[in-house]
Amino acid sequence: MSDTCSKYKTTVGLEIHAELKTKTKMFCQCKNDTEEKRPNVNVCPVCMGHPGTLPVLNKEAIEDVIKVGLACESDIADFTEWDRKNYFYPDIPKGYQISQYKYPIVSGGYLHGVRLTRIHLEEDTAKSSHDQGDFSLVDFNRSSVPLMELVTEPVIHSGKEASDFAKELQLLLQYLGVGDANMEKGEMRVEANISVSDCEGKLGTKVEVKNLNSFKTVEKAIAYETERHIEALENGEKIVQETRGWDEAKQKTYSQRIKEDSHDYRYFPDPDLPKMMISEVFDLKKIKEELPELPWERRSRYLKVFNIKEQDADSYVNDKILGDFFEKVISDFSGNKELVQLASNYISSDLVGILSKDSKLSFPNDKDFAKIINMVSEGKISSRGAKDLLARIVVSGGDPEEIANKEGLIQQNDEGALKVLAEKLIAENPTVVADFKAGKEASLQYLVGQAMKVTKGSANPQVIKKILLSVIG
């Protein structure tokens, strides 16, 4: 690639579809169940597009989208309506998809520093499969599931920024309880509109890459398209406005079809669905007041109030189950930052390490975990003893204090008994003592280690170190 121009700039706008986990589908009473494996079980004449059937709006789905908009400080429309997006494909039996065009429920707002264009509601399509021979199969379980579409402004400039934004949206949907957004299950799909400006700053032709189903794929697809566009620009080639897909095996995008414009879909208001005045149906003030703590609010609280490590805060925000366990453990510490930070260190390193070794293991009782933290803080057990005790209660449970007493993990703080031990170690290791007196600091740590070995980890290392220094003089 030529070095004559280093001023290329990637510009990305995202369109993200996320299924909402309402009890029923968007326009009928069929069960909304993403876990259903049997094909065509949750279906009815409405979601299968039979002639003469009439759709009915799902109020829960509309409220879910309002929650997302309020969380993003967006404008909530007072008037909204539904439109027919006309195109043919076997997974759309009606010959059109019910969506929103001119009057979306949500406009503007910000998420993760990215300006939003709109958020609207539509219905998901059925699911086609093409792996059964020379024919295709269609499963209508997913047909008419509520689908939220969020569109950003073209203000993203790298695959990493795009991926980070998608992760934050996934967290938001999970915290609000409106969707699981599991990308592996297809519950959230990302489409990236990518263009590259040339040396003069002129924005290039936009290309859409559809159905990106992992955060890594989002990054890879944008990086690949950026390189493809730059290479074309430097070779004097023209970029075609089109829709492309991502080939995971080849790690590259491929052309699918020439990109449609909105007029190609012949949008028009759906005559079977009523227009809606939001304020007549929903109490926006009440919905906003009832919003839970949001991901970025939780992250900020952990950092500002508890002053824990940023990496730990991210872990607790990104893994809500882990974060909820952390919250339960520290609930009895009365805001004591030292105890909170100590607990965080043991959770993020030791507990997570133990749980990662065996998927069958689960979180210990939070009260028992808090007991261990208090025992460490009070000097009753050593750090080594705490690790052993934690591993024990994760595997088999039990009261930490009883186990510590039974296993001899309670630290010895009796200075009289420890002085006898220190004198014995000094007498047995004259060379080590001489090395320490000659300035070799590691020799003292060796003696501390020997004391811990003799007492099977029960000696208080701080106390034994102080006594050793006193006896050596």
N, C-alpha and C positions, 0 to 999 in steps of 0.2 A: 504494500500500500504506500502511496506517495506521501512524503513529508511536507509537500508544498502548502498544505492547509491543515492547521491543527485546531480550527475553530468550529468544527462540526458540533452540533448540539442536538441531543435526542429530546423529543417532546412526547409525552405519553398521557393519554386520557384513558381511564378505566371504566368499563361497564361490568358490574358484578351482580350476578344473579344468586339469590339465596332463598332456599325453601324455608317457609315459616312452619313451625311445628304446632299448628292449630289442631283442634280435635277432629275437625272435618275439613273437607276440601273447600275450594274458593267459592264454588257456585252450586254445590249440592251437599247432601247430608252423608256422603260416603266417608268412611274412616280415612283419615290422613295418617298412614302408617308406613314409615320408610323402612321398617324392619321386615315387612311382609315379603316372603320369598316366593310364595305361590303366585303365578301370573293371573291377572284379570279376576282378582277376588274382590277388591274394593272398587267396584264399578257399578254404574247405574245408567239409564238412558241419557241423563243429562251430561255426564262427563264422557260418555261415548259418542255424543253428538247426534243422537237420534232425532229425526225430524219431529217438529211440534213440541219439543221439550223447552222449558223455560228456566233460566238460571236465577238463583237467589243469592244476594250478597252475603258474605261471611263477615260479620261485624268484628269478630275477634282478630281477623287478619288485618282489617283496616286500622284497628287500635294498635296492633303490633308495629305497623309502619309509622304511625304517629309517634310512638315511643322512641323509635330510632331517630326520627326527625327532631324531637324535643331534646334528646341526648346530644345531638350535633348542633344545637342552637340554630336550627333551620326555621324557615317560615312554613307554617302549616296553612294550607289553603282553606278558605271557607267553602268555596264551591269546587266540586270535583265531579268528573263523569268518567264513564268507561267507553272504550272504543274497540272497534273490530280491526285487527291487523290482518289483512287478507294475503294469504299465500298458501300454496299447496304442498303438503308433504304427508306421507302415510300416517305419521304420528299425530296429525291434527285432523281428526275426522270431520270437523265442521267445515273445514276449508278456510278457517280464520282462527286467530287466537284473540281472546279477550284481553285487552291491555289498556294502558292509559297513554294518551298522546299529548293533547293540548293542555289538559288540566290535571297535572300530577298532584298527589296529596302533599308532597314535600318539595320545597325549593330552597336552594342555597344552603348555607351552613358550612361547617368545617369538621373534619375528622383527621386527627393525627397531622394537623397543619396543612392538610390538603383541602382546597375549596371544592365544595360539592355543587353540581348543577341541579340535580333533582333525584328524588326517590319516588318510584311509583309501584303500583301493584299490577300483577297480571297472573295468568294461569300457566302452570307448567304444561309441557307437552307429554304425550305418552313416551314410552321408551322402546326404541327399535333395537333388535339384535340381528346380527348377520353371520352368526357362526354355526348355523345348523345345516349347511349345505348350500344349494343354489337358490335359496329362498330366504326371506326375512320374516321375523316374528315381531309382533307388536304387543307390549304389555301396557294396559291402560290403568294400572294401579296408580301411576304417577300423574296421569292426565287430570288436569284441573286442580292440582295441589297449589296452594297459594305461593306465589313466587314474587319476592321483592327484587326490584332492579334498582341499583344505585349507580348513578353516573357522575364521574368527577369532571372538573374542568381540566383542560390539558396543561397541567402545571407540574407534572411529575417528570423527572429528567434522568432516571436510571431504573434498571430492573430491581435494584435493592430498595429504592424508595417505593416502588410499586408493591413489592413483596411485603415490606413493613406495613404499608397502608392496609393491604388485604388481611394481614395478621391482626391488626388493631380492629378492623371491622368484624372479623370472626369473634374476637374477644367480646366486643360490644354486644353482638347478637346473643352470645352465651350468657353474659352477665344480665342482660335484660330478660332472658328466658324466652325469647321469641324464636330462636332457632339454634340448632347444634352446629350448623355450618361445617359439617365434616366433608372435607374436599374428596377424600378417598371414596365416600359413598355418593358423591355427586350432589351433595346438599348445598354446595357453594361452588360456582364456576366463574372464572375470571376471563374477561375478554379485554385485550389491550389494543388501543388505537395508537399506532406508532408512526412518527414522522421524524425526519432528520433535516435540520436547517443546514444550508451550505455555507461557504466561506463568507458570503455577503449577508448572511443572516436570514435569507429567504426560506420560509418554512416549506419543506418538501411535501410530496404527496403522502396522504395518510393511508396506512395499511392496517387492517384489523386482523388480529390473531385470536381465534375463537377457542372456547372450551379448554382453558388452561386449568388443570385439575390438581396442582400442587404449588406451593410457594416457590420451590426450586425451579419448577417449570416456568413460572412467571418470569423469574430472573433470566433463565436461559433463553427463552423466546425473545425477550426484549433485547438482550445482548446480541443474539444472532441477527435479528432484524436490523439493528443498528449497524452492524458490520456489513450486512448485505446492501443497505442503503448507501453507506459511504463508498463502498466499492463501485456501486453503480454510478454514483455522482462523479467519482474520479475518472471513470471510464466514459463519461458522457452519455450514459444510458438513461432511459426514462423509467421511473418507478410507476407501476400500474396500480391504480386504486382497486384493491381487491380484498377478498376474505381469504385468509390462510389458516392452515391447521398446523399443529406441532407433531412431528414424528419423533417419538421418544427413542426408538431404536437408532435412527440416523442422527438424532440430536440437531434437527434442523426443521425449518418451517417448509410448507409446501402449499401451492396454490389450490384453492377449492372452487372459488367462483368469483366473478366480477362483483364488486361491492354494490349492493343495492342502496338507493336513496329512499328517504321516507315516503316520497310520492309513489314509489313502486308498490308499496303495501296498501295503497288506497284506504287509508284510515278514515273511518267515519263513526260517529257516536252509535253505540249499541242501542237499538230501539227497545230491547227487552229488559234493560236495566235502568233503574231510576237515577236521575241526577241527584246529587247529594249536597246539602249544606252541612258541613262538618260540625259547626257550632250548635246545630239543632239536635245532634245525635251524641256528641262527645263533650265531656267537660275537660278541656285541655289543661286548665289549672290543676285540677285534681290528678290527672294522669301524670303531670310533671312532678307534683309533690310526692307521688308514690313511686317515682323512679328509684331503683336501688343505687347503691354506690357504684360508680362507673369505673372501668379499668384504670383510666388515667388518674382518677381521684384516689383510688386505692394505692396506686404506685406512689403518688405524691405523699400520701399519709405515712406510708412505711418509711419513706426517706426523711421527711421533715419531723415527724413525731418520734419515731424510734431510732432514726439515724443508722439503720442497718445498711449493709453493703448493697450497692445498686444492683449487682448481679443476683443477690438473694431476693430483693424486691421484685425484680423481673420474673424470677422463678415462681414466686407466690402469686403474682398477677396472672401469668401465663398458664399456670396449672392451678385452677381454682380449688381443686380438692386439697392440694398441698397447702395453698393459702388459707383455706378454711381451718385446716389442722393447726397451722401456725397461730391463727387467731384464737383458737380454743386454748392452746397451751399458754399463751401470754395473758389470757383473761384474768388469771389469779395473781399477776405480778404487780398490780396497781400502778402500771405505767413505769416501773423501775427499768430504766434503759439498759443498765448493765445485765440484768436478768434476761431482758428481751433479746439483746444482742448475743448473749451466751446461748440462749435457746435457738436463735436463728443459725448460729454456727453449727450446732449439733444436728439441726434439722437438714440444712442445706448440704452438709458433707456426710456425716455419719449415717443419719436415717435414710437419706436418699440412696446412699451407697448400699446399705443393707437391702432395701426394697428392690433395687435394680438387679440384684443377684438371683432373685426368685420371684416370679410373677404371682406365685400363690400366696406370698406374704402380704399382710395388710398393715395399716397404720396401728400403732399401739394405742392404748387408752391415753387420752391427752392428759388426764390428771396424773397418771403414773409417770408420763414423760416429764411433766412439770416438777414432779418430786425429784427426779434425777437431776434436773437443772438446779434446784434448790440445794441438793446435797453437794453438788460440785461447788456451788457458790459459797456454801458454809464450810467448805474444806473437809467434809465428812468422807468424800471419796475423791480419788485422783482422776485425772482426765482419762487415764488408761482404764481405771475401774468403771468410769461412766460409760465408756465405749463397750466394755464387756457386758455391763448391766443392760444397756440399751439393746444389744444384740439378743440377750436372753429374753427380755420382755416382748420383743417383736415376734420371736419364734413361739414362745410358750406362755407369755403373759405372767402375771404374778405381781405381788407388792414389792417394789424396788428396795425398800428398807429391809424387809425380811430376807430377801435374796442376798443383799449386800452383807448382812450379818452372818447368814449361813455360809456364804462363800468366802468370808474373810476379806471383803472388799472395803470395809470401813477403815479409814486412814488412822494410823497410830500417831497421836499428838502428844503422847507421854514423853516429855523431854528427858526424864530420868532414864527410862528404858532405852530411848533412842541414843542417849549419850553413851551408854554401855556398848551399844552396837557400833557407834562411831569410833570409839576407842579401839575396839577389836579390829575393825577394818583398817584403821591407820597402822596398827601394829603389824597386820598381815601384809600391808602393801607399802613398805618403806620407799621403794623406788618411785612409786606413783606420787607419794607425798613429797619426795625430793624434787620431782619434775614440777610439781605445782609451785613449790617454793622458788623454783628457778624461773617461774613466769609462765608455765604451761597451763593455761586456764582449763583446757579440756580434761586435765587429770582430776580436777575436783568433780567434774560431771561424771567421770568414770566411777568415782567413789560413791556418788549419789546413786548411780545406776546399780552398783553392787548392793547398796542398802535396799533398794527397791526389789532387787532379785531375792535377797535373803528373806524379806518380809512379804514376798509374793505380791508386791505392789501396794501393800497396806500402809507403808510408811509415808507420812506427809513429806513430799520432796522439798518443800520450802523449809520445813522445820529441820530436816536432816541436814540440809545444806548449811543452815545457820549454825548447827551444832558442830559440824565438821570444821567449819572455819574457826569456831571458838576453840576447839581442841587442838587443831594444828597450830593456832596462834599466828 
